[in-house]
Amino acid sequence: MPHRFSRKELYDLVWSEPMKTLAACYKISDSGLSKACRRYAIPVPERGYWAKLRAGKRVHQRPLPPRGPGMCDELLVGARNNWAHHYVHSNEEILALTPSPPVFERDIENVITEVRKGVGRVTVPKTMPRPHRLIAQLLEADEERREKVARERFVFSWDHPKFDSPFERRRLRFLNAIFTALERYGAKPWVRGKEARDLGMRVNDQNVTFGVDDTNARIFQDRSYYYEPCRKPSGRMRVAIASWRSSNRIRQSWEDTKGTPVETAVADIVVELIVSAERQYREGAEHWYEYQVRRKAELIEEARCRKEEGERKERERLARLEQQRIERLLADAAALRQARDIRAYVREVKSLCAAASQATSDDEVRAWELWALAQADRIDPVASGKFRESLTDPAEP
């Protein structure tokens, strides 16, 4: 079962007890616990720390460093998938939460300054003697296409090299500089597709998508962008960072202007790509806070509506039972009147038979009288005791 911690909570735990003891307590492996600490930049006691502590020797506890760009402050330990969403909670957990707006220990300007210092100097060289591994793979695939075109007599248009034009060679050099700088910082760039239109990187817990293409190309407008070539290329290059919360899906962009190519802003672009991971994290945290507030209010409202609906149904049930009781009372009163009418009728018949000149047999009259009085007793709610049923609520059908 995964366990949820904040970075500070896990930091306090790993410095309170040995890793194996903690792992056994939470029923997870000590290697998984160590991996989580490494992933979230949580320092752990060095080898021999606990022996020195038991021996009364002086030990040093390393402080918890600030959260890195795009790194979540809440983590799951023992989850089957490392990418399991950190914000998933059940309705019961949301109801028990007291949502509070996210607080970030550093403002975004301090993050930008720190990232810029970590990125350092970035330039786009005119040649690529040692291309980044992702660019090298693209060049190798292009060389295979070139050999196929030279070797075979009939080839399709999509079999031709993708990066032979001056613009595409420039684009690869630009991507090479970005990928190298990102990886040097610790980010993990990726590229998909034969034409390298699907671009992105992962910084800690955030994926950032970006595009590098002609200014007339459709960037992040729809999925067809990655497969549909620019129909009227301008020859000018544009770099755009995606934002899935923006109406036009672009967070920030740069493009060639007269006398100023985008290469001059490559360092700013790399910095903004990394900082975009932090922006995404903060937007997600704020969105999660808003969702908690909204969802908790919805759950409370749903519970109130369920309670009101239950109370309404209970009132209807009680009213229905009361109506049934009244109807049974009226039926008993009618039955009592019928029983009295039958008895009066029996007395009248006996009197008329006794006075009749042609008398009916006494045995016949006696037999009929017993039968008629028995019917009166059967429907009489007092004689049969049925009236007692009106003293209690009738059973729900």
C-alpha positions as CSV (number, residue, x, y, z in Angstrom):
1,M,0.0,0.0,0.0
2,P,1.5,3.4,-1.0
3,H,2.1,6.0,1.8
4,R,1.8,9.7,1.2
5,F,4.3,12.1,2.7
6,S,5.4,15.7,2.2
7,R,9.2,16.2,1.5
8,K,9.6,17.6,5.0
9,E,7.7,14.7,6.6
10,L,9.9,12.1,4.9
11,Y,13.0,14.1,5.7
12,D,12.1,14.1,9.4
13,L,11.4,10.4,9.3
14,V,14.6,9.3,7.6
15,W,16.6,11.3,10.2
16,S,14.6,9.9,13.1
17,E,15.2,6.1,12.6
18,P,17.4,3.9,10.5
19,M,16.1,3.3,6.9
20,K,15.5,-0.5,7.5
21,T,13.4,0.2,10.6
22,L,11.3,2.8,8.8
23,A,10.9,0.5,5.8
24,A,9.7,-2.4,8.0
25,C,7.3,-0.1,9.9
26,Y,5.6,1.1,6.6
27,K,5.9,-2.3,5.0
28,I,8.0,-1.1,2.0
29,S,11.5,-1.9,0.9
30,D,14.4,0.1,2.2
31,S,15.7,0.4,-1.4
32,G,12.3,1.9,-2.5
33,L,12.5,4.4,0.4
34,S,16.1,5.3,-0.6
35,K,15.0,5.7,-4.2
36,A,12.2,8.1,-3.2
37,C,14.6,10.2,-1.2
38,R,17.0,10.4,-4.1
39,R,14.3,11.4,-6.5
40,Y,13.0,14.2,-4.3
41,A,16.4,15.5,-3.2
42,I,16.0,14.4,0.4
43,P,19.3,13.9,2.1
44,V,19.7,10.7,4.2
45,P,22.2,9.8,7.0
46,E,25.5,8.7,5.7
47,R,26.9,5.2,6.4
48,G,27.9,4.9,10.1
49,Y,25.6,7.8,11.2
50,W,23.5,5.7,13.6
51,A,26.5,3.9,15.1
52,K,28.2,7.2,15.8
53,L,24.9,8.5,17.3
54,R,24.6,5.5,19.6
55,A,28.2,5.9,20.7
56,G,27.6,9.5,21.7
57,K,29.8,10.9,18.9
58,R,29.1,14.2,17.2
59,V,27.1,13.8,14.0
60,H,25.9,16.2,11.3
61,Q,22.4,16.3,9.9
62,R,22.3,17.7,6.4
63,P,19.6,20.3,5.9
64,L,16.7,19.7,3.5
65,P,17.4,21.6,0.2
66,P,14.7,23.7,-1.5
67,R,12.3,21.8,-3.8
68,G,13.7,21.7,-7.4
69,P,11.8,23.2,-10.3
70,G,8.8,21.1,-11.2
71,M,9.3,18.8,-8.2
72,C,6.2,17.9,-6.2
73,D,6.1,18.7,-2.5
74,E,3.9,15.6,-1.9
75,L,5.2,12.1,-2.8
76,L,4.0,8.5,-2.7
77,V,6.3,5.9,-1.3
78,G,5.5,2.2,-2.2
79,A,3.4,3.0,-5.2
80,R,3.5,0.5,-8.0
81,N,4.0,3.2,-10.6
82,N,6.4,6.1,-10.0
83,W,4.2,8.3,-12.2
84,A,1.1,7.7,-9.9
85,H,-0.6,11.0,-9.5
86,H,0.3,12.8,-6.3
87,Y,-3.0,14.5,-5.9
88,V,-5.4,11.5,-6.0
89,H,-7.7,11.3,-3.0
90,S,-10.9,9.5,-2.3
91,N,-14.2,11.4,-1.5
92,E,-13.8,10.5,2.2
93,E,-10.2,12.0,2.2
94,I,-11.4,15.2,0.5
95,L,-14.2,15.6,3.1
96,A,-11.7,15.1,5.9
97,L,-9.3,17.7,4.4
98,T,-9.2,21.3,5.3
99,P,-8.1,22.9,2.0
100,S,-5.5,25.6,2.3
101,P,-4.0,27.6,-0.7
102,P,-0.6,26.4,-1.7
103,V,2.4,28.3,-0.3
104,F,5.7,28.3,-2.2
105,E,8.9,28.9,-0.3
106,R,10.4,30.9,-3.1
107,D,8.8,33.3,-5.5
108,I,9.2,32.6,-9.2
109,E,11.8,35.3,-9.7
110,N,14.2,33.6,-7.3
111,V,13.6,30.3,-9.1
112,I,14.4,32.0,-12.4
113,T,17.7,33.4,-11.0
114,E,18.7,30.0,-9.6
115,V,17.9,28.2,-12.8
116,R,19.8,30.8,-14.9
117,K,22.8,30.3,-12.7
118,G,22.6,26.5,-13.1
119,V,22.1,26.7,-16.8
120,G,25.1,28.9,-17.4
121,R,26.2,30.0,-20.9
122,V,24.4,28.4,-23.9
123,T,25.3,29.0,-27.5
124,V,24.3,27.5,-30.8
125,P,27.5,26.4,-32.7
126,K,27.6,26.5,-36.5
127,T,28.7,22.9,-36.6
128,M,27.9,19.7,-34.7
129,P,31.1,17.7,-34.3
130,R,29.7,15.8,-31.4
131,P,25.9,16.0,-31.6
132,H,23.6,15.1,-28.7
133,R,22.5,11.5,-28.7
134,L,18.9,12.4,-29.8
135,I,20.2,14.5,-32.7
136,A,22.7,11.8,-33.6
137,Q,19.8,9.3,-33.9
138,L,18.0,11.7,-36.2
139,L,21.1,12.2,-38.4
140,E,21.7,8.4,-38.5
141,A,18.1,7.8,-39.7
142,D,18.5,10.6,-42.3
143,E,21.7,9.0,-43.6
144,E,19.9,5.7,-44.0
145,R,17.2,7.4,-46.0
146,R,19.8,9.1,-48.1
147,E,21.5,5.7,-48.9
148,K,18.1,4.2,-49.7
149,V,17.3,7.0,-52.2
150,A,20.7,6.5,-53.8
151,R,20.4,2.7,-53.9
152,E,16.8,2.2,-55.1
153,R,15.3,3.3,-58.3
154,F,11.8,4.0,-57.1
155,V,11.3,5.7,-53.7
156,F,8.4,7.5,-52.1
157,S,8.5,11.2,-51.0
158,W,8.5,10.2,-47.4
159,D,11.7,8.1,-47.9
160,H,13.7,11.2,-48.7
161,P,16.0,12.8,-46.0
162,K,14.2,15.1,-43.6
163,F,17.0,17.4,-42.6
164,D,18.9,18.4,-45.8
165,S,17.4,21.9,-46.2
166,P,19.3,24.8,-44.6
167,F,16.3,25.5,-42.3
168,E,16.2,21.9,-41.0
169,R,20.0,21.8,-40.5
170,R,19.7,25.1,-38.5
171,R,16.8,23.6,-36.5
172,L,18.8,20.6,-35.6
173,R,21.8,22.7,-34.5
174,F,19.3,24.8,-32.3
175,L,17.8,21.6,-30.8
176,N,21.3,20.2,-30.2
177,A,22.2,23.2,-28.1
178,I,18.9,23.1,-26.2
179,F,19.1,19.3,-25.5
180,T,22.7,19.6,-24.4
181,A,22.0,22.4,-22.0
182,L,18.8,20.7,-20.6
183,E,20.6,17.5,-19.9
184,R,23.5,19.3,-18.3
185,Y,21.0,20.9,-15.9
186,G,19.5,17.5,-15.1
187,A,16.4,17.5,-17.3
188,K,15.5,14.7,-19.7
189,P,14.8,15.9,-23.2
190,W,12.9,13.7,-25.7
191,V,12.0,13.8,-29.3
192,R,9.4,11.8,-31.3
193,G,8.6,11.4,-35.0
194,K,10.7,11.2,-38.1
195,E,10.7,15.0,-38.5
196,A,11.4,15.7,-34.9
197,R,8.3,17.9,-34.5
198,D,7.1,16.3,-31.2
199,L,9.6,17.8,-28.7
200,G,9.6,17.9,-24.9
201,M,11.5,17.3,-21.7
202,R,10.9,16.1,-18.2
203,V,12.0,18.1,-15.2
204,N,11.5,16.2,-12.0
205,D,7.7,15.5,-12.0
206,Q,6.7,17.7,-14.9
207,N,6.6,17.2,-18.6
208,V,7.1,20.3,-20.7
209,T,6.3,20.2,-24.4
210,F,7.7,22.7,-26.9
211,G,8.0,23.3,-30.6
212,V,10.7,24.6,-32.9
213,D,9.5,25.2,-36.4
214,D,8.7,27.8,-39.2
215,T,6.7,30.8,-38.0
216,N,3.9,29.7,-40.5
217,A,3.7,26.2,-39.0
218,R,0.8,25.4,-36.7
219,I,2.2,24.8,-33.3
220,F,0.1,23.1,-30.6
221,Q,-3.2,23.9,-32.5
222,D,-4.1,20.3,-33.0
223,R,-2.5,16.9,-33.2
224,S,-2.0,17.1,-37.0
225,Y,0.7,19.7,-36.4
226,Y,3.3,17.0,-35.8
227,Y,2.6,15.2,-39.1
228,E,1.5,18.0,-41.4
229,P,4.3,20.0,-43.1
230,C,4.3,23.8,-43.3
231,R,2.6,24.6,-46.6
232,K,4.0,28.1,-47.0
233,P,7.3,28.3,-45.1
234,S,8.5,31.8,-44.3
235,G,12.1,30.6,-43.6
236,R,11.9,32.3,-40.1
237,M,12.1,30.1,-37.0
238,R,9.9,30.2,-34.0
239,V,10.2,28.5,-30.6
240,A,7.0,28.0,-28.5
241,I,6.5,26.4,-25.1
242,A,3.1,24.7,-24.6
243,S,0.7,25.6,-21.9
244,W,-2.3,23.3,-21.7
245,R,-4.2,25.8,-19.5
246,S,-3.9,28.7,-22.0
247,S,-6.6,29.3,-24.6
248,N,-4.0,29.3,-27.5
249,R,-2.0,26.5,-25.8
250,I,1.2,28.6,-25.9
251,R,2.9,29.8,-22.7
252,Q,5.7,31.8,-24.3
253,S,7.3,32.0,-27.7
254,W,10.3,33.5,-29.5
255,E,10.8,34.0,-33.2
256,D,13.3,35.5,-35.7
257,T,13.1,39.2,-36.2
258,K,14.9,41.5,-38.6
259,G,18.6,41.2,-37.7
260,T,17.9,39.1,-34.5
261,P,17.6,35.3,-34.9
262,V,16.2,33.2,-32.1
263,E,19.7,31.8,-31.5
264,T,20.5,35.0,-29.5
265,A,17.8,34.0,-27.0
266,V,18.8,30.3,-26.6
267,A,19.9,30.7,-23.0
268,D,16.6,32.5,-22.1
269,I,14.7,29.7,-23.9
270,V,16.5,27.0,-21.9
271,V,15.9,28.8,-18.7
272,E,12.2,29.3,-19.5
273,L,11.8,25.7,-20.5
274,I,13.0,24.6,-17.0
275,V,11.1,27.3,-15.2
276,S,7.9,26.3,-17.1
277,A,8.1,23.0,-15.2
278,E,7.9,25.0,-12.0
279,R,5.1,27.1,-13.4
280,Q,3.2,24.0,-14.4
281,Y,3.6,22.5,-10.9
282,R,2.4,25.7,-9.2
283,E,-0.6,25.9,-11.6
284,G,-1.4,22.3,-10.8
285,A,-1.1,22.9,-7.1
286,E,-3.4,25.9,-7.3
287,H,-5.8,24.0,-9.5
288,W,-5.8,21.1,-7.0
289,Y,-6.6,23.5,-4.2
290,E,-9.5,25.0,-6.2
291,Y,-10.6,21.5,-7.0
292,Q,-10.5,20.5,-3.3
293,V,-12.6,23.5,-2.3
294,R,-15.1,22.9,-5.1
295,R,-15.3,19.2,-4.7
296,K,-15.6,19.4,-0.9
297,A,-18.5,21.9,-1.3
298,E,-20.1,19.5,-3.9
299,L,-19.7,16.5,-1.5
300,I,-21.2,18.5,1.4
301,E,-24.1,19.7,-0.9
302,E,-24.6,16.1,-2.1
303,A,-24.7,14.9,1.5
304,R,-27.2,17.6,2.4
305,C,-29.4,16.7,-0.6
306,R,-29.2,13.0,0.3
307,K,-30.2,13.9,3.9
308,E,-33.1,16.1,2.7
309,E,-34.2,13.4,0.3
310,G,-34.1,10.8,3.0
311,E,-36.1,13.0,5.4
312,R,-38.6,13.7,2.6
313,K,-39.0,10.0,1.9
314,E,-39.4,9.3,5.6
315,R,-42.1,11.9,5.9
316,E,-43.8,10.4,2.9
317,R,-43.5,6.9,4.4
318,L,-45.0,8.0,7.8
319,A,-47.8,9.9,6.0
320,R,-48.5,6.8,3.9
321,L,-48.6,4.6,7.0
322,E,-50.9,7.1,8.8
323,Q,-53.2,7.1,5.8
324,Q,-53.3,3.3,5.8
325,R,-54.1,3.3,9.5
326,I,-56.9,5.8,9.0
327,E,-58.2,3.7,6.0
328,R,-58.1,0.6,8.2
329,L,-60.0,2.5,11.0
330,L,-62.7,3.5,8.6
331,A,-62.9,0.0,7.3
332,D,-63.3,-1.4,10.9
333,A,-66.0,1.2,11.6
334,A,-67.9,0.1,8.5
335,A,-67.5,-3.6,9.4
336,L,-68.8,-2.9,12.9
337,R,-71.9,-1.2,11.4
338,Q,-72.4,-4.2,9.0
339,A,-72.1,-6.6,12.0
340,R,-74.7,-4.7,13.9
341,D,-77.0,-4.6,10.8
342,I,-76.7,-8.4,10.5
343,R,-77.6,-9.0,14.2
344,A,-80.5,-6.6,13.9
345,Y,-81.6,-8.4,10.8
346,V,-81.3,-11.8,12.5
347,R,-83.5,-10.5,15.4
348,E,-86.1,-9.2,12.9
349,V,-86.2,-12.4,10.9
350,K,-86.7,-14.5,14.1
351,S,-89.5,-12.2,15.1
352,L,-91.3,-12.3,11.8
353,C,-90.9,-16.1,11.5
354,A,-92.4,-16.6,15.0
355,A,-95.4,-14.4,14.0
356,A,-95.9,-15.9,10.6
357,S,-99.0,-18.1,10.1
358,Q,-97.0,-20.6,8.1
359,A,-94.0,-20.9,10.4
360,T,-90.6,-22.0,9.1
361,S,-89.1,-25.0,10.9
362,D,-87.4,-24.0,14.2
363,D,-84.4,-26.1,13.2
364,E,-84.0,-24.2,9.9
365,V,-84.3,-20.9,11.6
366,R,-81.8,-21.9,14.3
367,A,-79.3,-23.1,11.8
368,W,-79.6,-19.9,9.7
369,E,-79.3,-17.8,12.9
370,L,-76.1,-19.5,14.0
371,W,-74.6,-19.0,10.5
372,A,-75.6,-15.4,10.2
373,L,-74.4,-14.5,13.7
374,A,-71.1,-16.3,13.0
375,Q,-70.7,-14.1,9.9
376,A,-71.4,-11.0,12.0
377,D,-68.8,-12.0,14.6
378,R,-66.3,-12.7,11.8
379,I,-66.6,-9.2,10.3
380,D,-67.0,-7.5,13.7
381,P,-63.6,-5.9,14.5
382,V,-64.4,-5.8,18.2
383,A,-65.6,-9.4,18.5
384,S,-62.7,-10.7,16.4
385,G,-60.1,-8.4,18.0
386,K,-59.0,-6.9,14.7
387,F,-59.5,-3.4,16.0
388,R,-56.3,-3.8,18.0
389,E,-54.3,-3.7,14.7
390,S,-55.2,-0.1,14.4
391,L,-53.3,0.6,17.6
392,T,-50.0,-0.1,15.8
393,D,-48.5,1.2,12.5
394,P,-49.2,-1.1,9.6
395,A,-46.2,-2.8,8.1
396,E,-44.5,-1.2,5.0
397,P,-45.6,-3.1,1.9
